[in-house]
Each structure stands twice: as structure tokens, then as C-alpha cells.
């Protein structure tokens, strides 16, 4: 069975090792992860393959990490895997309050599945302002067009640019 762990803690060395040991000691196989530090906090999600009979061992192992300041939630993965076409795009525009809500609202209105999202802000080299950047991995069904998605996002504002990233 596939298990998803979500992890939060104050950042410090050894967090990943502690979680990896808890998974391995329960007989789990670490399949993939997204781990990051922001504002002094460690956050991560991990997908693990585990025999159903070992789930309670994994729960006990991760609960024990609570005394070390780690908060770990366990969810059983869904077995339904909807086939979608994966596409990666970059979205760049002047940063403003609500830009993430605008972009994701547009995608939701088009029934587009967000598979992976990375956002950041950075100084705009020429204007002295701040640029918003997002790399989005989209899951499109057979009847959805990447060109329509791009057009829909670019229609949000004149300064919003969308590029298809390599591999598509």
C-alpha cells in the first residue's frame, strides 16, 4: 500500500534521517519526497510503499518522533490513478497580493489538475519591482488543451507571461 507522510518541524540537521529511519524500521520503501525549509521551518511530504500489516508500526515510529519536535501525519494513498497528460509551464508576472489565488482560481475554473507547484518572488532587474514566478506541473485530460490553458492564464493580466517548459 502507498502511504503519504506530511512532516512539519523547526528546521535542524537530522530531520530527514530520523523520518527515513522510522520508515525503514517499519519495513517501508521511501519512493519520493518533496522536502523544504522556509522561514526556519522544515516541511515535507513523502510517499512510502509499505505492507498493510506494518502500518501500525509506522504510526508508532512516527509518533515517537513527536517527542523530538516532529509533527507527522499519515494518510493512506488513493489507489485510483487517473491518466492525465503531464505538462510543465512557467508563469511570470509582477508580484501582487492575490496573484496565486488568481492563477489557481483560473486553473480550477478550467478543471485543470495541479500536480506540482513551485512559487517564488524575486527582484525585477529593470523595474526595481518584484516578480512572481511559478513553475506548475499540470495534469490535463484528453479533452483539455494546453493552448487554452495558456491563453486563459495570459488573459488574467497584461503583464502575465506563460511559457511551456522543456519536455513538452
Secondary structure, 3 states (H helix, E strand, C coil): CEEEEEEEEECCCCHHHHHHHHHHHCCCEEEEEEEEEECCEEEEEEEEECCHHHHHHHHHHHHHHHHHCCEEEEEECCCCCCCCEEEEEEEEEECCCCHHHHHHHHHHHCCCEEEEEEEEEEECCCCCCEEEEEEEEEEECCCCCHHHHHHHHHCCCCCCEEEECCCC
